[in-house]
């Protein structure tokens, strides 16, 4: 047995990214390529894999630590000679190594599976995922004369962006901006009565905006004779995809000549938060406008969390924001962030930077959340609504891509 170091591999241009989840602990037996930690940049999350199989001896990082390429994650006990050394695992696609560089490790694609059944549908091009990337690719393939099938889990095209992301959030932000602008007119001598909010009508407005855009995509797909299949797909082999249909739960097998994976992402859910409590939401749940909370917590000081916090603040909620790093919206220009923060300071009861969320419990009166600063100071709060907005994680591991040799 030998002890080797497992370090953060090449993660591109990302530096000093925060660890938001530890996926293993000392004593765990892990496989090669198994994820060890989840790190978060400004708007996305990334899982860092292990280069070797073995038993975790000691973790060298903690929740909230910042890591870069080369940072030591853990020590691993492996069944190898004492001279065995950890080799880098790429956290993103890398250039093909030069033939003359024998020391550079090349990744081996997974062994593809073989599907022996029949197919219910056949096509030239299959696109998995109907977000902005997926539907654009499907439409282009159809324009080039390929028989195209587009697989999507949502009942309408557009993916997260159009259905539960960019578009509905901007529709609500527009309403919030108008409400806030009206308040400024008092200083100009123009007074308006305090606005009353009908959540049902506001939600209907948001849904109307979504329907207009997604309906246009459906018409474009029909015009191009793109076949749309609603359900969740997993590869059976390099030429077959099995889709569990949303309408009845049955399975449909699609045979394709070529495929484009555009599976998108989903919101990261913190493991220590109470499960199945409607008072704890991701951005998707926040967009449903189920209630008008008096007190709201936003976990994560990125753009997504602050967008939804702005909407709820305008609707009457007092906000607390907790962020592990030393500032809001880390990927944005710091001078612009300062201006935004100054203009929106009135929205926040507490803005807790360099602070971790360490626990939460559901009570009759609200969600009690515990915090710990990097200096060890502890605090807590009671909230009507908790929004977890700590980034997004890709859906690529949910589509059985390894069976297609990917």
Order of alpha helices (4+ residues) and beta strands (2+ residues): beta-beta-beta-beta-beta-beta-beta-beta-beta-alpha-beta-alpha-alpha-alpha-beta-beta-beta-beta-beta-alpha-beta-alpha-beta-alpha-beta-beta-beta-beta-beta-beta
